[in-house]
Amino acid sequence: MRIGRTLPPAAAPIYPRDILSGIRGHLNGYRELDRFETDLKNYFGVRYCFLLSSGKAALTLILEALKEIHPDRDEVLIPAFTCYSVPSAIVHAG
């Protein structure tokens, strides 16, 4: 059996408005992040919103917050088969 060259999946089309939004975000910098954060808070009806760079950073932040709330709990259970980011975030959070 011969497997030929394959292309990675690309399911999300990019429209001109998406490109313009990216350019606007690049030019306006933190003002766009603040606007996006405000939009998220309004949409979900919450007081606080934290924009992070990755899911691992978010999981680390959540675990650190839980450690502050419940310092007596120091065990995290995870499935045997998981991506590297999950145990890495647990170790990073202490």
Steps between C-alpha positions, in 0.01 A plus 500: 500500500639838402392813680538808289558854603225639719401853587409609850131569554388857456133522586458866590468741210657844543290792384620855424328631815707254704822629346393861563417413860847351544664809353292724727602291800865523401487877459297576812676251728381498861196717425362216288574248775320720752204534263489124444521435874214744563291336228558157657405625847181657366409194293540256790377742766804461723708749697846365418664364186864402449647461153786250494735375233411130515291230658799389706535852643127504579515160672805609702321817611188303599706251700691779676170668591359173633817451705442842660136420576561145631862471621422168671421331169817406315401218266392523137360197320542478124438225245788270409496611137505877465701766321828624645355839594274363775765343728739781410251761623446300820873486571543867411217601737661307783 
